[in-house]
Amino acid sequence: MILRRDIFQALADPTRRTILVLLASQTITAGAIAGHFEGARSTISKHIAILTECGLVEAKEQGREIYYALKMEKMAEVDLWMNELRQIWEQRFDRLEQYLDKIQNQQK
């Protein structure tokens, strides 16, 4: 059985979120990704490995290089979850607004 890392733990790290933003617009090598950060390349490689293990990023070999790409179908899962949360919060705000309107009308 293959254990995968949790997507949301991977997304919790700001460096990994930045890597995902980079990959959203292009498929690039680990070296090119590392070029956007001041940290050690090995640290960025660990971040890429975590993103790969949780299924957000895939590696594609092209000749001697490995290119990394964002897996949009996994991001869609995150988006679905976020939309569910957004709906819950919107319902809560709607109820709060109704309650505040009721209180305000009672004071008139």
N, C-alpha and C positions, 0 to 999 in steps of 0.2 A: 504494500500500500504506500503510495506517495503522499507525504504530508506537504501541504502548501502553506506558505505564510499567509497570514490574514491580510486582506487587501487594505483594511482600514488602519492597521498598524503601519503598513507601508506608506499610506497617504498621510500619516501623522507627522512625518518628517519633512521639514521645509526643503531640504536638498532634494529629496526624492520627488516632491511636487514640482520643483523647478525642472528636474530632468524630464518629467512627464510633459511639461509645457514645451520644452525643446523638441521632444519627440512628436508632439502633436502636429508640428509643421514640416517635419523632415525625418528621414531615416539617416542616422549618422553612426559613426564609430565611437567606441569608448573614449578614444583619444580626443575626438572632437567634442564629446560631452565634457570631458575633464577640462578642456580648454576654457570652459565657461566658469570654472571655479578656481579658487586659490588653494584649495586643499590638495593633498597628495592624490595622485592618480589611483593608488590602491584603495583609498577611501571611496572614491567615486565608483570604482569597480565593485566594491561591496554593496553600495547603494543600487547599482544596476543589477547585481545578482539577486538582491531582495525583491526588486520590482519584477524580475524574470520569474523568480520562484512563486510569486503570488499571481502570476499570469497577466500582469498589466503590460509587460514588455516581452517581445520575442526577439531572439537573435537569429540573424540570417547570414550565413557564410557566403562571401563573394570573393573568390580567389583566396588571398592571404588575409583578408580583412573580415571582421565580424561587424555587421551593421545591426543596430538596434532600432526597433520600430514599436510604436504604441499599438496595443491591441484594443481597438475601439469597442469591440463587443464586450470586453471586460469593463471598460469605462461606462458602457451603457448600463451595466448592472449597478454601478455606483450611482449613476444618474437616477435610475429607478428608485433606489433607496432614498436618495436626497429628495426626490419629488414626494415620496410618501411622508417624509418628515415635514416638508414644506406645507403640505396639505393639513397635517395635524396642527401645526403652528398657526396657519391661517384661520382654521376653525376656532382655535383658542382666542385669537385676536378678535375675531368676529363676535364671539360670546362676550369678551371683555367690553367691546364697543357697545354692544346691546345693553349690558349691565350699566355701563357709565351713562348711556342715554336715559335709561330708566331712572337712575338716581337723580340725574339732572332734571328730568321732567317732574319728579316728586318734589324737588326743592322749589319749583316755580309756583 
